[in-house]
Amino acid sequence: MNKTFRLLIANAVLIAAGASAVASASAEEVIVIAPSAPPAVRYEAVPAPRVGYVWDHGHWRWDHGRYVWDAGHWQAERVGYHWVPGHWVEHGPNYRWVEGHWA
């Protein structure tokens, strides 16, 4: 094998390894655990429907040892999918946040 060909192969291997590391990092899930149930959901007036978007209602998020309210917002619609809002799930004595997602 000549030197140029070996360098091309070495570069291809490095690029593939880097792409694999990026894919692994972006697929990493952040798990949020809170030691107590979230407060009651706040009432928010849902805006009139907006073409191409779905409304993601507000929710409590765990932030530095306490619950903080995140107001609702629009999510750009993904054709062929439906929006599953984020929600808290009881997990033993704690509560685990399940991130909103398209399904």
Chimera marker file (.cmm) of the C-alpha trace (Angstrom):
<marker_set name="trace">
<marker id="1" x="0.000" y="0.000" z="0.000" r="1" g="1" b="0" radius="0.5"/>
<marker id="2" x="1.302" y="3.437" z="-0.775" r="1" g="1" b="0" radius="0.5"/>
<marker id="3" x="1.483" y="6.201" z="1.809" r="1" g="1" b="0" radius="0.5"/>
<marker id="4" x="-1.404" y="8.252" z="0.324" r="1" g="1" b="0" radius="0.5"/>
<marker id="5" x="-3.757" y="5.271" z="0.398" r="1" g="1" b="0" radius="0.5"/>
<marker id="6" x="-2.858" y="4.505" z="4.041" r="1" g="1" b="0" radius="0.5"/>
<marker id="7" x="-3.535" y="8.139" z="4.997" r="1" g="1" b="0" radius="0.5"/>
<marker id="8" x="-6.937" y="8.015" z="3.270" r="1" g="1" b="0" radius="0.5"/>
<marker id="9" x="-7.855" y="4.859" z="5.204" r="1" g="1" b="0" radius="0.5"/>
<marker id="10" x="-6.633" y="6.333" z="8.495" r="1" g="1" b="0" radius="0.5"/>
<marker id="11" x="-8.689" y="9.497" z="7.917" r="1" g="1" b="0" radius="0.5"/>
<marker id="12" x="-11.787" y="7.462" z="7.039" r="1" g="1" b="0" radius="0.5"/>
<marker id="13" x="-11.416" y="5.459" z="10.275" r="1" g="1" b="0" radius="0.5"/>
<marker id="14" x="-11.039" y="8.654" z="12.331" r="1" g="1" b="0" radius="0.5"/>
<marker id="15" x="-14.076" y="10.240" z="10.690" r="1" g="1" b="0" radius="0.5"/>
<marker id="16" x="-16.172" y="7.123" z="11.283" r="1" g="1" b="0" radius="0.5"/>
<marker id="17" x="-15.092" y="6.968" z="14.932" r="1" g="1" b="0" radius="0.5"/>
<marker id="18" x="-15.926" y="10.643" z="15.415" r="1" g="1" b="0" radius="0.5"/>
<marker id="19" x="-19.350" y="10.234" z="13.812" r="1" g="1" b="0" radius="0.5"/>
<marker id="20" x="-20.038" y="7.257" z="16.060" r="1" g="1" b="0" radius="0.5"/>
<marker id="21" x="-19.089" y="9.261" z="19.171" r="1" g="1" b="0" radius="0.5"/>
<marker id="22" x="-21.356" y="12.142" z="18.121" r="1" g="1" b="0" radius="0.5"/>
<marker id="23" x="-24.257" y="9.769" z="17.469" r="1" g="1" b="0" radius="0.5"/>
<marker id="24" x="-23.785" y="8.173" z="20.901" r="1" g="1" b="0" radius="0.5"/>
<marker id="25" x="-23.610" y="11.549" z="22.640" r="1" g="1" b="0" radius="0.5"/>
<marker id="26" x="-26.731" y="12.879" z="20.930" r="1" g="1" b="0" radius="0.5"/>
<marker id="27" x="-28.671" y="9.700" z="21.776" r="1" g="1" b="0" radius="0.5"/>
<marker id="28" x="-27.791" y="10.040" z="25.458" r="1" g="1" b="0" radius="0.5"/>
<marker id="29" x="-30.914" y="10.443" z="27.580" r="1" g="1" b="0" radius="0.5"/>
<marker id="30" x="-30.914" y="12.811" z="30.543" r="1" g="1" b="0" radius="0.5"/>
<marker id="31" x="-32.932" y="11.345" z="33.398" r="1" g="1" b="0" radius="0.5"/>
<marker id="32" x="-34.510" y="13.763" z="35.856" r="1" g="1" b="0" radius="0.5"/>
<marker id="33" x="-35.560" y="12.349" z="39.230" r="1" g="1" b="0" radius="0.5"/>
<marker id="34" x="-37.400" y="14.414" z="41.854" r="1" g="1" b="0" radius="0.5"/>
<marker id="35" x="-37.875" y="13.266" z="45.462" r="1" g="1" b="0" radius="0.5"/>
<marker id="36" x="-41.524" y="14.352" z="45.658" r="1" g="1" b="0" radius="0.5"/>
<marker id="37" x="-44.609" y="14.665" z="43.493" r="1" g="1" b="0" radius="0.5"/>
<marker id="38" x="-44.935" y="17.831" z="41.404" r="1" g="1" b="0" radius="0.5"/>
<marker id="39" x="-47.499" y="20.439" z="42.468" r="1" g="1" b="0" radius="0.5"/>
<marker id="40" x="-50.911" y="20.473" z="40.817" r="1" g="1" b="0" radius="0.5"/>
<marker id="41" x="-50.813" y="21.480" z="37.153" r="1" g="1" b="0" radius="0.5"/>
<marker id="42" x="-51.527" y="25.168" z="36.611" r="1" g="1" b="0" radius="0.5"/>
<marker id="43" x="-54.402" y="26.211" z="34.403" r="1" g="1" b="0" radius="0.5"/>
<marker id="44" x="-53.257" y="27.784" z="31.153" r="1" g="1" b="0" radius="0.5"/>
<marker id="45" x="-55.581" y="29.105" z="28.491" r="1" g="1" b="0" radius="0.5"/>
<marker id="46" x="-54.819" y="27.152" z="25.329" r="1" g="1" b="0" radius="0.5"/>
<marker id="47" x="-54.418" y="29.491" z="22.355" r="1" g="1" b="0" radius="0.5"/>
<marker id="48" x="-56.515" y="29.076" z="19.220" r="1" g="1" b="0" radius="0.5"/>
<marker id="49" x="-55.213" y="26.344" z="16.888" r="1" g="1" b="0" radius="0.5"/>
<marker id="50" x="-52.273" y="27.321" z="14.708" r="1" g="1" b="0" radius="0.5"/>
<marker id="51" x="-51.713" y="25.658" z="11.338" r="1" g="1" b="0" radius="0.5"/>
<marker id="52" x="-48.543" y="23.538" z="11.306" r="1" g="1" b="0" radius="0.5"/>
<marker id="53" x="-48.146" y="23.494" z="15.102" r="1" g="1" b="0" radius="0.5"/>
<marker id="54" x="-49.402" y="21.654" z="18.183" r="1" g="1" b="0" radius="0.5"/>
<marker id="55" x="-49.698" y="23.156" z="21.651" r="1" g="1" b="0" radius="0.5"/>
<marker id="56" x="-47.413" y="21.663" z="24.305" r="1" g="1" b="0" radius="0.5"/>
<marker id="57" x="-49.032" y="22.500" z="27.633" r="1" g="1" b="0" radius="0.5"/>
<marker id="58" x="-47.039" y="23.882" z="30.533" r="1" g="1" b="0" radius="0.5"/>
<marker id="59" x="-45.517" y="21.616" z="33.149" r="1" g="1" b="0" radius="0.5"/>
<marker id="60" x="-43.464" y="21.582" z="36.322" r="1" g="1" b="0" radius="0.5"/>
<marker id="61" x="-39.750" y="20.912" z="35.884" r="1" g="1" b="0" radius="0.5"/>
<marker id="62" x="-37.274" y="20.011" z="38.610" r="1" g="1" b="0" radius="0.5"/>
<marker id="63" x="-34.584" y="22.689" z="38.906" r="1" g="1" b="0" radius="0.5"/>
<marker id="64" x="-31.928" y="22.885" z="41.630" r="1" g="1" b="0" radius="0.5"/>
<marker id="65" x="-33.967" y="21.132" z="44.300" r="1" g="1" b="0" radius="0.5"/>
<marker id="66" x="-37.399" y="22.642" z="43.576" r="1" g="1" b="0" radius="0.5"/>
<marker id="67" x="-40.206" y="22.613" z="41.042" r="1" g="1" b="0" radius="0.5"/>
<marker id="68" x="-40.386" y="25.521" z="38.583" r="1" g="1" b="0" radius="0.5"/>
<marker id="69" x="-43.261" y="26.131" z="36.162" r="1" g="1" b="0" radius="0.5"/>
<marker id="70" x="-42.480" y="26.035" z="32.420" r="1" g="1" b="0" radius="0.5"/>
<marker id="71" x="-45.225" y="27.746" z="30.419" r="1" g="1" b="0" radius="0.5"/>
<marker id="72" x="-46.799" y="26.037" z="27.417" r="1" g="1" b="0" radius="0.5"/>
<marker id="73" x="-45.437" y="26.641" z="23.933" r="1" g="1" b="0" radius="0.5"/>
<marker id="74" x="-45.947" y="25.669" z="20.302" r="1" g="1" b="0" radius="0.5"/>
<marker id="75" x="-44.226" y="22.630" z="18.795" r="1" g="1" b="0" radius="0.5"/>
<marker id="76" x="-43.750" y="22.540" z="15.020" r="1" g="1" b="0" radius="0.5"/>
<marker id="77" x="-45.938" y="19.721" z="13.707" r="1" g="1" b="0" radius="0.5"/>
<marker id="78" x="-44.378" y="16.551" z="12.292" r="1" g="1" b="0" radius="0.5"/>
<marker id="79" x="-46.646" y="15.080" z="9.639" r="1" g="1" b="0" radius="0.5"/>
<marker id="80" x="-47.561" y="11.468" z="10.370" r="1" g="1" b="0" radius="0.5"/>
<marker id="81" x="-46.790" y="11.756" z="14.107" r="1" g="1" b="0" radius="0.5"/>
<marker id="82" x="-48.630" y="12.918" z="17.217" r="1" g="1" b="0" radius="0.5"/>
<marker id="83" x="-47.192" y="14.865" z="20.149" r="1" g="1" b="0" radius="0.5"/>
<marker id="84" x="-46.897" y="13.022" z="23.467" r="1" g="1" b="0" radius="0.5"/>
<marker id="85" x="-46.534" y="15.695" z="26.177" r="1" g="1" b="0" radius="0.5"/>
<marker id="86" x="-43.856" y="15.383" z="28.833" r="1" g="1" b="0" radius="0.5"/>
<marker id="87" x="-45.110" y="14.059" z="32.160" r="1" g="1" b="0" radius="0.5"/>
<marker id="88" x="-44.021" y="12.891" z="35.595" r="1" g="1" b="0" radius="0.5"/>
<marker id="89" x="-44.188" y="9.179" z="36.463" r="1" g="1" b="0" radius="0.5"/>
<marker id="90" x="-44.061" y="7.804" z="39.987" r="1" g="1" b="0" radius="0.5"/>
<marker id="91" x="-40.878" y="5.733" z="40.310" r="1" g="1" b="0" radius="0.5"/>
<marker id="92" x="-40.697" y="4.093" z="43.737" r="1" g="1" b="0" radius="0.5"/>
<marker id="93" x="-40.541" y="6.889" z="46.328" r="1" g="1" b="0" radius="0.5"/>
<marker id="94" x="-39.459" y="9.403" z="43.646" r="1" g="1" b="0" radius="0.5"/>
<marker id="95" x="-40.824" y="10.893" z="40.431" r="1" g="1" b="0" radius="0.5"/>
<marker id="96" x="-39.176" y="10.581" z="37.010" r="1" g="1" b="0" radius="0.5"/>
<marker id="97" x="-39.657" y="13.077" z="34.158" r="1" g="1" b="0" radius="0.5"/>
<marker id="98" x="-40.550" y="11.599" z="30.773" r="1" g="1" b="0" radius="0.5"/>
<marker id="99" x="-39.621" y="14.122" z="28.071" r="1" g="1" b="0" radius="0.5"/>
<marker id="100" x="-42.272" y="15.113" z="25.519" r="1" g="1" b="0" radius="0.5"/>
<marker id="101" x="-41.737" y="13.475" z="22.134" r="1" g="1" b="0" radius="0.5"/>
<marker id="102" x="-43.227" y="12.687" z="18.746" r="1" g="1" b="0" radius="0.5"/>
<marker id="103" x="-44.655" y="9.185" z="18.323" r="1" g="1" b="0" radius="0.5"/>
<link id1="1" id2="2" r="1" g="1" b="0" radius="0.2"/>
<link id1="2" id2="3" r="1" g="1" b="0" radius="0.2"/>
<link id1="3" id2="4" r="1" g="1" b="0" radius="0.2"/>
<link id1="4" id2="5" r="1" g="1" b="0" radius="0.2"/>
<link id1="5" id2="6" r="1" g="1" b="0" radius="0.2"/>
<link id1="6" id2="7" r="1" g="1" b="0" radius="0.2"/>
<link id1="7" id2="8" r="1" g="1" b="0" radius="0.2"/>
<link id1="8" id2="9" r="1" g="1" b="0" radius="0.2"/>
<link id1="9" id2="10" r="1" g="1" b="0" radius="0.2"/>
<link id1="10" id2="11" r="1" g="1" b="0" radius="0.2"/>
<link id1="11" id2="12" r="1" g="1" b="0" radius="0.2"/>
<link id1="12" id2="13" r="1" g="1" b="0" radius="0.2"/>
<link id1="13" id2="14" r="1" g="1" b="0" radius="0.2"/>
<link id1="14" id2="15" r="1" g="1" b="0" radius="0.2"/>
<link id1="15" id2="16" r="1" g="1" b="0" radius="0.2"/>
<link id1="16" id2="17" r="1" g="1" b="0" radius="0.2"/>
<link id1="17" id2="18" r="1" g="1" b="0" radius="0.2"/>
<link id1="18" id2="19" r="1" g="1" b="0" radius="0.2"/>
<link id1="19" id2="20" r="1" g="1" b="0" radius="0.2"/>
<link id1="20" id2="21" r="1" g="1" b="0" radius="0.2"/>
<link id1="21" id2="22" r="1" g="1" b="0" radius="0.2"/>
<link id1="22" id2="23" r="1" g="1" b="0" radius="0.2"/>
<link id1="23" id2="24" r="1" g="1" b="0" radius="0.2"/>
<link id1="24" id2="25" r="1" g="1" b="0" radius="0.2"/>
<link id1="25" id2="26" r="1" g="1" b="0" radius="0.2"/>
<link id1="26" id2="27" r="1" g="1" b="0" radius="0.2"/>
<link id1="27" id2="28" r="1" g="1" b="0" radius="0.2"/>
<link id1="28" id2="29" r="1" g="1" b="0" radius="0.2"/>
<link id1="29" id2="30" r="1" g="1" b="0" radius="0.2"/>
<link id1="30" id2="31" r="1" g="1" b="0" radius="0.2"/>
<link id1="31" id2="32" r="1" g="1" b="0" radius="0.2"/>
<link id1="32" id2="33" r="1" g="1" b="0" radius="0.2"/>
<link id1="33" id2="34" r="1" g="1" b="0" radius="0.2"/>
<link id1="34" id2="35" r="1" g="1" b="0" radius="0.2"/>
<link id1="35" id2="36" r="1" g="1" b="0" radius="0.2"/>
<link id1="36" id2="37" r="1" g="1" b="0" radius="0.2"/>
<link id1="37" id2="38" r="1" g="1" b="0" radius="0.2"/>
<link id1="38" id2="39" r="1" g="1" b="0" radius="0.2"/>
<link id1="39" id2="40" r="1" g="1" b="0" radius="0.2"/>
<link id1="40" id2="41" r="1" g="1" b="0" radius="0.2"/>
<link id1="41" id2="42" r="1" g="1" b="0" radius="0.2"/>
<link id1="42" id2="43" r="1" g="1" b="0" radius="0.2"/>
<link id1="43" id2="44" r="1" g="1" b="0" radius="0.2"/>
<link id1="44" id2="45" r="1" g="1" b="0" radius="0.2"/>
<link id1="45" id2="46" r="1" g="1" b="0" radius="0.2"/>
<link id1="46" id2="47" r="1" g="1" b="0" radius="0.2"/>
<link id1="47" id2="48" r="1" g="1" b="0" radius="0.2"/>
<link id1="48" id2="49" r="1" g="1" b="0" radius="0.2"/>
<link id1="49" id2="50" r="1" g="1" b="0" radius="0.2"/>
<link id1="50" id2="51" r="1" g="1" b="0" radius="0.2"/>
<link id1="51" id2="52" r="1" g="1" b="0" radius="0.2"/>
<link id1="52" id2="53" r="1" g="1" b="0" radius="0.2"/>
<link id1="53" id2="54" r="1" g="1" b="0" radius="0.2"/>
<link id1="54" id2="55" r="1" g="1" b="0" radius="0.2"/>
<link id1="55" id2="56" r="1" g="1" b="0" radius="0.2"/>
<link id1="56" id2="57" r="1" g="1" b="0" radius="0.2"/>
<link id1="57" id2="58" r="1" g="1" b="0" radius="0.2"/>
<link id1="58" id2="59" r="1" g="1" b="0" radius="0.2"/>
<link id1="59" id2="60" r="1" g="1" b="0" radius="0.2"/>
<link id1="60" id2="61" r="1" g="1" b="0" radius="0.2"/>
<link id1="61" id2="62" r="1" g="1" b="0" radius="0.2"/>
<link id1="62" id2="63" r="1" g="1" b="0" radius="0.2"/>
<link id1="63" id2="64" r="1" g="1" b="0" radius="0.2"/>
<link id1="64" id2="65" r="1" g="1" b="0" radius="0.2"/>
<link id1="65" id2="66" r="1" g="1" b="0" radius="0.2"/>
<link id1="66" id2="67" r="1" g="1" b="0" radius="0.2"/>
<link id1="67" id2="68" r="1" g="1" b="0" radius="0.2"/>
<link id1="68" id2="69" r="1" g="1" b="0" radius="0.2"/>
<link id1="69" id2="70" r="1" g="1" b="0" radius="0.2"/>
<link id1="70" id2="71" r="1" g="1" b="0" radius="0.2"/>
<link id1="71" id2="72" r="1" g="1" b="0" radius="0.2"/>
<link id1="72" id2="73" r="1" g="1" b="0" radius="0.2"/>
<link id1="73" id2="74" r="1" g="1" b="0" radius="0.2"/>
<link id1="74" id2="75" r="1" g="1" b="0" radius="0.2"/>
<link id1="75" id2="76" r="1" g="1" b="0" radius="0.2"/>
<link id1="76" id2="77" r="1" g="1" b="0" radius="0.2"/>
<link id1="77" id2="78" r="1" g="1" b="0" radius="0.2"/>
<link id1="78" id2="79" r="1" g="1" b="0" radius="0.2"/>
<link id1="79" id2="80" r="1" g="1" b="0" radius="0.2"/>
<link id1="80" id2="81" r="1" g="1" b="0" radius="0.2"/>
<link id1="81" id2="82" r="1" g="1" b="0" radius="0.2"/>
<link id1="82" id2="83" r="1" g="1" b="0" radius="0.2"/>
<link id1="83" id2="84" r="1" g="1" b="0" radius="0.2"/>
<link id1="84" id2="85" r="1" g="1" b="0" radius="0.2"/>
<link id1="85" id2="86" r="1" g="1" b="0" radius="0.2"/>
<link id1="86" id2="87" r="1" g="1" b="0" radius="0.2"/>
<link id1="87" id2="88" r="1" g="1" b="0" radius="0.2"/>
<link id1="88" id2="89" r="1" g="1" b="0" radius="0.2"/>
<link id1="89" id2="90" r="1" g="1" b="0" radius="0.2"/>
<link id1="90" id2="91" r="1" g="1" b="0" radius="0.2"/>
<link id1="91" id2="92" r="1" g="1" b="0" radius="0.2"/>
<link id1="92" id2="93" r="1" g="1" b="0" radius="0.2"/>
<link id1="93" id2="94" r="1" g="1" b="0" radius="0.2"/>
<link id1="94" id2="95" r="1" g="1" b="0" radius="0.2"/>
<link id1="95" id2="96" r="1" g="1" b="0" radius="0.2"/>
<link id1="96" id2="97" r="1" g="1" b="0" radius="0.2"/>
<link id1="97" id2="98" r="1" g="1" b="0" radius="0.2"/>
<link id1="98" id2="99" r="1" g="1" b="0" radius="0.2"/>
<link id1="99" id2="100" r="1" g="1" b="0" radius="0.2"/>
<link id1="100" id2="101" r="1" g="1" b="0" radius="0.2"/>
<link id1="101" id2="102" r="1" g="1" b="0" radius="0.2"/>
<link id1="102" id2="103" r="1" g="1" b="0" radius="0.2"/>
</marker_set>
